[in-house]
């Protein structure tokens, strides 16, 4: 296994991790921004107010895109196992 192959696998793993985490992070960021905007407009300073909408939003995103995430991760893992003989030999 050469250095180039290791870097290629690591880069591919980071891209997959970014693709899988992006929907959850973007949803959490958007909901957090909207809740903080609402809190600043209404002068409500409750720290736990943002937790429930974020939890619901992340749950919805996982239900909607969970199947896609699972298939992406499965394809990556199958690709790694398919490359294993060529990496070792």
C-alpha positions as CSV (number, residue, x, y, z in Angstrom):
1,X,0.0,0.0,0.0
2,X,1.6,3.3,-1.1
3,X,1.3,6.7,0.4
4,X,-0.9,7.8,-2.5
5,X,-3.4,5.1,-1.9
6,X,-3.6,5.9,1.8
7,X,-4.1,9.6,1.0
8,X,-6.8,8.7,-1.6
9,X,-8.7,6.6,0.9
10,X,-8.4,9.2,3.6
11,X,-9.6,12.0,1.3
12,X,-12.5,9.8,0.2
13,X,-13.4,9.1,3.8
14,X,-13.4,12.8,4.7
15,X,-15.6,13.6,1.7
16,X,-18.1,10.9,2.7
17,X,-18.1,12.2,6.3
18,X,-18.7,15.8,5.0
19,X,-21.5,14.6,2.8
20,X,-23.2,12.6,5.5
21,X,-22.9,15.3,8.2
22,X,-23.9,18.3,6.0
23,X,-27.7,17.9,6.1
24,X,-27.8,17.5,9.9
25,X,-25.4,20.4,10.5
26,X,-27.1,22.8,8.0
27,X,-30.5,22.0,9.5
28,X,-29.2,22.5,13.1
29,X,-27.5,25.8,12.1
30,X,-30.6,27.1,10.3
31,X,-33.0,26.3,13.2
32,X,-30.5,27.7,15.7
33,X,-30.3,30.9,13.8
34,X,-34.1,31.2,13.4
35,X,-34.6,30.5,17.2
36,X,-31.9,33.0,18.2
37,X,-33.4,35.6,15.9
38,X,-36.8,35.0,17.4
39,X,-35.3,35.2,20.9
40,X,-33.6,38.5,20.1
41,X,-36.8,40.0,18.7
42,X,-39.0,39.0,21.6
43,X,-36.4,39.5,24.4
44,X,-36.9,35.9,25.6
45,X,-33.6,34.7,27.0
46,X,-34.3,31.0,27.6
47,X,-31.3,28.8,26.8
48,X,-33.3,25.6,26.5
49,X,-35.7,27.0,23.9
50,X,-33.5,26.1,21.0
51,X,-33.0,22.5,22.0
52,X,-36.5,21.1,21.2
53,X,-36.8,22.6,17.7
54,X,-33.2,21.5,16.8
55,X,-34.0,18.0,18.1
56,X,-37.2,17.8,16.0
57,X,-35.5,19.2,12.9
58,X,-32.6,16.8,13.1
59,X,-35.0,13.9,13.6
60,X,-36.9,15.0,10.5
61,X,-33.7,15.3,8.5
62,X,-32.6,11.9,9.6
63,X,-35.9,10.3,8.6
64,X,-35.9,12.0,5.2
65,X,-32.2,11.5,4.3
66,X,-31.3,8.5,6.5
67,X,-31.8,6.1,3.7
68,X,-29.5,8.0,1.4
69,X,-26.9,8.3,4.1
70,X,-27.0,4.6,4.8
71,X,-26.6,3.8,1.1
72,X,-23.6,6.2,0.7
73,X,-21.9,4.7,3.7
74,X,-22.6,1.2,2.5
75,X,-21.2,2.0,-1.0
76,X,-18.1,3.4,0.6
77,X,-17.6,0.3,2.7
78,X,-18.2,-2.0,-0.2
79,X,-15.7,0.0,-2.3
80,X,-13.1,-0.4,0.5
81,X,-13.6,-4.1,0.7
82,X,-13.4,-4.4,-3.1
83,X,-10.1,-2.5,-3.1
84,X,-8.6,-4.6,-0.3
85,X,-7.1,-7.3,-2.5
86,X,-5.4,-4.7,-4.8
87,X,-4.1,-2.8,-1.7
88,X,-2.6,-5.8,-0.1
89,X,-1.1,-7.4,-3.3
